[in-house]
């Protein structure tokens, strides 16, 4: 069980690093590909964002309009 837990932790850490790399490179399409097809984002004070296409548009807008250059996930 402990070995499985370590593998899961490692997989999560790698996914979190990929997320940060895609944000830093401004790659909205690559970032959206990390999400499931039926993903739903719930940004604060905004309408929900549905699916990979919506996720790509959301992050593209965040990069372009908000100037987002970096983000990280902590799990």
PyMOL commands that set and color helices and strands:
alter all, ss='L'
color gray80, all
select helices_A, chain A and resi 2-24+28-32+51-65
alter helices_A, ss='H'
color red, helices_A
select strands_A, chain A and resi 40-41+49-50
alter strands_A, ss='S'
color yellow, strands_A
deselect
rebuild
show_as cartoon
